[in-house]
Amino acid sequence: MLIAFAVAPSGTPADGIDRDDASVHDAVAAAVKVVRDSGLPHRTTSMFTEIEGPDWDTVMDVVKRATEAVMPFGSRVSLVLKADIRPGYTGELDAKVERLEQAIEDSTAR
C-alpha cells in the first residue's frame, strides 16, 4: 500500500508564539521525522511525503502520528492524503517510477 500525504498547520501555534514568516518547514520536519523513524520505505518531495507499508493499519498509524507531530504548530491541521491500494505488491514506491521511466524511454526510441 502506498500513501502520499501532505500535512500542514494553520492558525495560532499552541505555544502562542507569532512567527514572522508563513513557512511551515519546522512543522513538516516534525512530521517527516515520524515517517523516517517508522522504518517504512518513504520519499519526501517539495509537496508530499510518500510511504509504503504492508497494510492500512501500519501506514495510517504513521500518518496519524505525523499529523499529531504537526499539531503543536497551529490551532488546526490540514491533511491531504492519496492512497494506492494494491494487495500483494511490495516495492512499488520505486517500481512505479521505474516503469514510468521505461515507458518514456521506450516511447522516445520509436
C-alpha positions as CSV (number, residue, x, y, z in Angstrom):
1,M,0.0,0.0,0.0
2,L,1.3,3.4,-1.0
3,I,0.2,6.6,0.7
4,A,1.1,10.1,-0.4
5,F,0.3,12.8,2.1
6,A,0.9,16.4,3.0
7,V,0.2,17.8,6.4
8,A,0.4,21.5,7.4
9,P,-0.6,23.6,10.4
10,S,-2.6,26.8,10.3
11,G,-3.8,29.3,12.9
12,T,-2.1,30.2,16.1
13,P,0.5,27.8,17.4
14,A,-0.1,26.1,20.8
15,D,2.9,27.9,22.3
16,G,1.2,31.3,21.3
17,I,4.4,32.5,19.6
18,D,3.6,34.5,16.5
19,R,6.1,33.6,13.8
20,D,7.3,36.2,11.3
21,D,7.0,34.1,8.2
22,A,4.4,31.8,6.8
23,S,6.8,28.9,6.4
24,V,5.8,25.6,7.8
25,H,9.1,23.8,7.4
26,D,9.6,23.2,11.2
27,A,6.2,21.5,11.3
28,V,6.8,19.5,8.2
29,A,10.2,18.5,9.6
30,A,8.4,17.1,12.7
31,A,6.1,15.0,10.5
32,V,8.9,13.7,8.3
33,K,10.9,12.7,11.3
34,V,8.0,10.5,12.4
35,V,8.0,8.9,8.9
36,R,11.7,8.3,8.9
37,D,11.6,6.9,12.4
38,S,8.9,4.4,11.3
39,G,11.4,2.4,9.2
40,L,8.9,2.2,6.3
41,P,10.2,2.9,2.8
42,H,9.5,6.6,2.1
43,R,10.3,9.5,-0.1
44,T,9.7,13.2,0.6
45,T,9.4,15.8,-2.2
46,S,8.6,19.5,-2.1
47,M,4.9,18.9,-1.8
48,F,4.3,15.3,-0.5
49,T,5.7,12.5,1.5
50,E,5.1,9.0,0.2
51,I,5.3,5.9,2.4
52,E,4.9,2.2,1.6
53,G,3.6,-0.3,4.1
54,P,2.0,-3.8,4.2
55,D,-1.5,-2.7,5.2
56,W,-3.9,0.1,6.3
57,D,-3.1,-0.1,10.0
58,T,0.6,0.2,9.6
59,V,0.6,3.1,7.1
60,M,-2.3,5.0,8.7
61,D,-0.6,4.8,12.1
62,V,2.4,6.6,10.7
63,V,0.2,9.2,9.0
64,K,-1.7,9.7,12.3
65,R,1.5,10.2,14.3
66,A,2.9,12.5,11.7
67,T,-0.2,14.6,11.8
68,E,-0.1,14.7,15.6
69,A,3.5,15.9,15.4
70,V,2.3,18.9,13.5
71,M,-0.5,19.9,15.9
72,P,1.6,22.0,18.3
73,F,2.5,24.3,15.4
74,G,-1.0,25.6,14.9
75,S,-4.6,25.6,16.1
76,R,-5.6,23.4,13.3
77,V,-4.0,20.9,10.9
78,S,-4.8,20.2,7.2
79,L,-4.1,16.7,5.9
80,V,-4.2,15.8,2.2
81,L,-4.0,12.0,1.5
82,K,-3.9,9.8,-1.6
83,A,-3.7,6.0,-1.5
84,D,-2.8,3.3,-4.0
85,I,-4.2,0.1,-2.6
86,R,-2.8,-2.9,-4.4
87,P,-2.7,-6.1,-2.3
88,G,0.1,-8.5,-2.9
89,Y,2.6,-5.9,-4.2
90,T,5.7,-4.5,-2.5
91,G,8.5,-2.3,-3.6
92,E,6.1,-0.1,-5.6
93,L,7.5,3.1,-4.2
94,D,10.3,2.7,-6.7
95,A,8.9,0.2,-9.2
96,K,6.1,2.6,-10.3
97,V,8.6,5.3,-11.1
98,E,10.9,2.7,-12.9
99,R,8.0,1.6,-15.1
100,L,7.2,5.2,-15.9
101,E,10.8,6.0,-16.9
102,Q,11.0,2.8,-19.0
103,A,7.8,3.7,-20.8
104,I,9.1,7.2,-21.5
105,E,12.4,5.7,-22.8
106,D,10.5,3.2,-25.0
107,S,8.3,5.9,-26.5
108,T,11.2,8.1,-27.5
109,A,13.1,5.2,-29.0
110,R,10.3,4.7,-31.6
